[in-house]
């Protein structure tokens, strides 16, 4: 039989069938990788092993003593401090959703992985609960509250959190969530309820369309989606036995449509739970802006802060595309040394105003999510030291919440990591155990107190935020012991993308970035302070976000968040515009992701990108 020409192949159906098939196989493999607690009589589990453990359960979930003690024994044997227990009758869509989010073979080892669970029972050591500030008493929680709690607890047991199926545990007849409950559970996991509901409805519409229009291939794709719950969970060897699996499978398209519509409606009706805090925040911003933004800027300087030259030219002028706060910012470039700097520079008041609600407060969760996804970059930074040192002590300056230190322990498990930052996040990093000691304040202020105490000091995307880069380098030279290493990563203002994308080049990062120095300038400054550069990387330091970031900044400029507390206040027109821009931007984001993938491959091959890393050794006096 002659195969049909390529132009007549129903590619949409073929791709959907392939994606659904791969997802079904992956879900089955992940399910089989989740350990199952042994079914052991309570008398045989060893009661003393329960000391120091608390089992937090959702309403309606009543674990027996055998399950509790078996879970304690399993967790102690595996070296776990947090163990999420999956009820054996976990509803089908809940189980499939969890299997989409979690790879059990990597979950524990990935120190930056988001904490995930079923939302019905979680076993925790009292020590972790105490550090996380969680009261194990009080009324039973609902699944959304337990999901949020598991997400938090994983941060306090980064490499000691796991999952297990409990054959003796039942979820109390709780089925598939819908409407407000599902929206609440998605938000508790840090997932956008409205966007996911829209994606679910779009997927169902696409499947219905190909089933009607693309013959056997379309029907096969729709049929695979229909049967997926039974194919994953209904086999004879499945460790989960969802209640009503047959009915759930038969009614899946209808139930999914209803759940998606109800969740979308709930997401649209949803109001922030901290309305009072938002109102107070908005009032504070109105008071700050009543006097104008002029006091947020210093007088413009007429010479280069790096070399003193008076040959200055405007490099870019841009508004606040990160948060949409009022103000316009200018970056100038020196004609002699090519140093790029903010001119006029922000005052201390200005820095406080523009940083507020970015890394903490209103924007804290989003920033944490972004930083939590940079595990590969963190490990690459840590591995740069491998040929040169075996450090015992490491100070990460500008550590934020300590994400780098947490990830770097995978490379240097015996190293003591301390962190320093101006934000309160460093205290939280200390409580989580991501840093041993957290220093709160400015680095130069701690230099004399920490003189000669560290073998490595790192400054990853930190120096460009500072007002006086030379003072920061001087502090590093003071804190390092002779023969110690200084690791720095910075945006590269000489990147080709800076010229191509203009004000929409994300690493300009205005108004936060104060200085962007070419690699040659940094090498010279390090040499002046007694350092020898032993390694330099450009391509490996590239951050693959040029095009994606440009689309995001353009979308923010066209339609800022209507709910921003420093804005004029939400209106129906502003909300409609923001929604329209987000929808229109979706294909642009998809195209940008493809371009960034290609750009990253080129950057790696040509050793050129939008950032560079430098490793320098402090020479003995």
Secondary structure, 3 states (H helix, E strand, C coil): CCCCCHHHCCHHHHHHHHHHHHHHHHHHHHHHHCEECCCCCHHHCCHHHHCCEEEEEECCCCCCHHHHHHHHHHHHHHCCCEEEEEECCCCHHHHHHHHHHCCHHHHCCCCCCCCCCCCCEEEEEHHHHHHHCCCCCCCCECHHHHHHHHHHHHHHCCCCEEEEEECCCCCCCCCCCCCHHHHHHHHHCCCCHHHHHHHHHHHHHHHHHHHHHCHHHHHHHHHHHHHHHHHHHCCCCCCCCCCCHHHHHHCHHHHHHHHHHHHHHHHHHCCCCCHHHHHHHHHHHHHHHHCCCHHHECCCCCCCCCCCCCCEEEEEEEECCCCCCCCEEEEEEECCCCCEEECCCECHHHHHHHHCCCCCHHHHHHHHHHHHCCHHHHHHHHHCCCCCCCCCEEEEECCCCCHHHHHHCCCCCCCEEEEEECCCHHHHHHHHCCCCCEEECCHHHHCCCCCCCEEEEEEECCHHHCCCHHHHHHHHHHHEEEEEEEEEEEECCCCHHHHHHHHHCHHHCCCCCCEECCHHHHHHHHHHCCEEEEEEECHHHCCCCHHHHHHHHHHHHHCCCCCCCCCCCCCHHHHHHHHHHHHHHHHHHHHHHHHHHHHHHHHHHHCCCCEEEEEEEECCC
